[in-house]
Amino acid sequence: MELPMKQNTRKAFTLIELLVVITIIGMMTAVLLPALTRAKQQGKTIVCRSNLRQFAIAAMVYTEDNDGFFPLAYLYSAGNPVVVSYAWDFTSSKDWDTGEQTVEAGMLWQGDTTEKIHQCPSYKGQHNWIDDPYTGYNYNTSYIGGYGSGKNIVKSSRRTDIAQPSDCAVFGDGGFASGANKFMRSPFPCQRDEFYARYAGTQAYRHLAKTNVAYADGSVRSTKSIFKQTDPALMEMIAEGTGFLSDDNHAYDLK
């Protein structure tokens, strides 16, 4: 007697069921992708703030070693044939006879730094200064860092000159229409800084619409407050996603 063969009762997915599964996967991806992107950006924000924290520590060490003065923002030394551009982050030199160029740690670091901390992880543009290998940050040149060339030098401020260190910006995320200018400017000229193109010294709000700032007390904070007030003739030149930290000079000055 032959036994009846067992029939295979497994049921294949129907086309409708497959489409439902694909739709659910697509919906889950749409929900998760923004969250993953945001998490990645938050990670970059943490790295950026860590970089700025190291800048703030280096500035404190510098003032302790230099009679309380902050480092210069920049200084030109035009020799023959070697021209040297001293800056707070990197010092660049070029021999015009041989064409040889060098880049080394700048004045803030007193000769020694980890170069990669100068690169903001969320900035992918070009530098705007000689041959800097890394870029993305700027330094308060309106009120803190001195500058000049030859005998025409504006001195840096002293740490003790700052009345409210927790409110005075020293370093931050630099950014303007043409890249990342590393010289932070207040929105309006002051006695020691009458530089015209204030829009070139703005902050970039590239961390989830916020910008990171290192203050004179060593703290680092993020802020979403963005201001466009400056000379009316220059306001339209402020790039989208960039701006000042205050509607007047109070976020930068020594008062």
Number of C-alpha atoms within 10 A of each C-alpha: 3 4 5 6 6 6 6 6 6 6 6 7 9 9 9 9 11 11 12 12 12 12 12 12 12 12 11 11 12 11 11 12 11 11 12 11 11 14 12 11 17 14 13 17 22 13 17 26 22 15 21 27 20 18 25 23 15 17 25 20 16 19 18 13 12 12 10 18 22 26 26 25 28 22 21 16 14 14 11 9 12 16 16 19 19 23 23 25 27 25 21 20 19 19 15 13 9 9 9 10 15 12 17 18 19 22 22 24 19 15 11 11 17 9 15 12 19 22 17 23 19 15 20 12 12 15 18 14 15 14 14 18 15 17 27 27 30 26 26 22 26 28 25 30 24 23 23 15 14 9 6 9 14 16 18 20 20 17 20 12 14 18 12 15 19 15 19 24 27 29 27 31 31 31 30 20 16 12 18 27 25 29 24 32 30 28 28 19 17 14 7 15 16 12 15 11 16 22 28 26 28 32 33 28 23 20 23 11 14 20 26 25 27 28 24 23 18 19 17 23 14 16 13 14 14 20 16 22 17 22 15 9 7 15 15 12 15 22 17 11 17 26 28 27 24 16 17 16 21 15 20 24 22 21 13
